[in-house]
């Protein structure tokens, strides 16, 4: 009530200010629609998160992620800025965050036309879930210290990922590390690994992008 009183007593129009801040009435209305969609979804509630255990919060994050993708498809949202707005409004880091913020941008900026034709559309539609495989047990995200390599095998037209030491183990402490099948990108032939790094002498330090179906 006090906030309403302050707004009423302002020397300027709060509605005009919001229109200015959010790019005009049309964009403001769109923003309100997106946020109302989340606020009316019981899965997206935030008030009980502080009382949940880690495993409960992880389970809720999965539920939120699935519900968010459902809303994105239902509303036919293709604008990455709108998806980021909805995800940030939830107050939780979802398993799909790295997919949205790093995997898709990597495809846009580094993948070839052929790779984009195969992967970009289904990634943007969340038909596949990707992540950024960089963090190693002994090096964190210190890129120059990474030990894992990805060597191109011309006979199979694939990259073979090799983590030669314990410290080179790909180690994801975050949400996506808990919901993806990470070992497949550690030592085995990278049939589902999309390496879009610059290749020098057929071998690269592996900070690659991995796809999980």
N, C-alpha and C positions, 0 to 999 in steps of 0.2 A: 504494500500500500504506500509506503514512504517513497519507493521508487516511482510509482505512478504519479504521486504528488510532485516530485521533482521534475518529471518529464512535462507535466501539465504547466508548471511554472517557468519552464525554460523560455528564453527570449528568441528561440528559433524553433523550427518545426523538426521534431525528431524523425518524422517520416521522410522529409526532404533530406535530412542528414543520412539516413539509411540508404535512400536511393543513390545519393552521391557516393557513399562508401562501397556499395555493392554493384555499381555500374548501371544503375537505372532501375525503374519499376519492374521491367520484365525479368531481369536477372535476379532481383530481390524476390520476386514471386516464385521463381524457379528454386532459389535457395530455400525458401520457406517450405515448398512442396517436398523437397528432398529430406529436409530435417524432420518435417512432420511425419514422413513415411517411417523414419526410424523411431521417432518418439511414440508412435502408435503401435509399434511392434513389441510385444511383451518379451521376446527373446533379447531385445536390445537394451533392456533395463540396466541401469548402472548402480542403483542405490545399494544393492546387496553384495557388490563385488568385494567390499572391504572386509566382509565377514567370511569370505570363502577361502578354502585352502588352495595351495598351488595346483593340485590336480583338478579341483573343482573349477578354478579360473581357466585352466587349460581347456577343460571340456566346454565351458561356456564360450571361450574364444572360438572353438571349432563351430559351435552352434551359431554364433554371431557371424562368422565368416560365411557359412553356408547360407544363412538368411540374407546377408548382404548381397551375395552373388545372385540370389533369387530376385531381389529388388532391382538389381542392375539389369537383369534380363527382362523383367516385367516392364520396367520403365524405358527400356531400350537406351540405356545410358552408354555412350561411347566416349564422352569427354573425360579424359584422365583427371582434370581439375575437379570435376563433380564427384568422381569416385573418391578422390583424396579428401574432399570435404566431408563426405559421408563417413569415411573410415575414421577421420580425425575426431568426428563428433561422438564416436562410440566410447572414447576414453580408454580403450584397450588396444594393445598391439595384436593384430590378428595374424593367423598363419599366412594370410594372403598379402601381408604388407610388403615383404621383399619381392614378391611376384609383381606387385603393382609399381613399386618404387625403383626396382633395380633390374628385374628380369626383362620386363617389357621395354623399358628405355634402352637396355643393351641391345635388344633386337632391332630397335628403331635406329640406333646410332652406329652399330658395328656389323650387323648381319648383312650378308650379300642379298641381292634381289631374290636369288633362288631360295635362300634360307628364310627370308621374310615371307615369301609366297607359301612356304610349307608351314611355318611356325607362328607368324605374327598374328594372323586372324584368330586362330584358335586360342592363342595366349590372351589376346584382348577380350575374348568372350569367356575366359576362365574355363575353357574345355580341357586345358592342361594347366598344371601348376608348376611354375619354375622358381628357382632360387639362385642365389649368387654364391658359388662355392669358393670361398676365399679363406675363411678363418681356419687356422691350424692350431693344434694343441699347444705347440711350443712357440708360436709366433703371433697369435691373435690375428689382427688384420694388418700386420706389418708386411706389405706386399714384397719388398725387396728381400725379406727373409724367408719367403715361401720355399719349401723344398719339393713339393709335389710337382711332377712334370707331366706333360701330355705330349706323347710322341705319335706322329702321324704314321699309320700303317697303310701304305699305298695298295697293298693286296686286298685289304678289306674295306678301304676307303673310310677308315675310322681312326679316332684318336685313342691311344692306350694310355690311361692315367696310371701313374706309379707314385706311391708314397713310400719312400725307401726306409724311413725311420719312424719310431714311435712319435717323435715330436712333429712329424709331417702329417699325422692323422687329421683328416678333416673333422673339425670339432665345432658343432653349432650349439651353443648354450641357449639360444633363443627359441621362439615359438616354432619356427619352421623346422628347426632341428629336432623338434619333438614329434612332428607330424609327417615328416618325409622319410623315405627309405634312403638314408644318407650313405651307407656303406657301398652302394653300387657305384658311387662316384669316387671311391677311394682307391681301389686296387684293380677292379675288374675292367674288362674292355668296355669302353664308353659308348655302348650302343644307344643309350638314351642321353648322352652328354653332347651338348651343342657347344663346341669350343669356338668362340668368335674372337679370341685373342690374336694378336699379330704373330705369325709363325716365323721363326728364324732357324734355319737349318733343320726344319721339320720338328723342332722341339721347342716347347714354350713352358714357362712357369705357369702352373695351372691355377688360374683364378677364374675358372670357366663358369659357364651358365648351364645348369642342369635342369632337365625336364622330367617330370614325374607324371605318368598317366594314371 
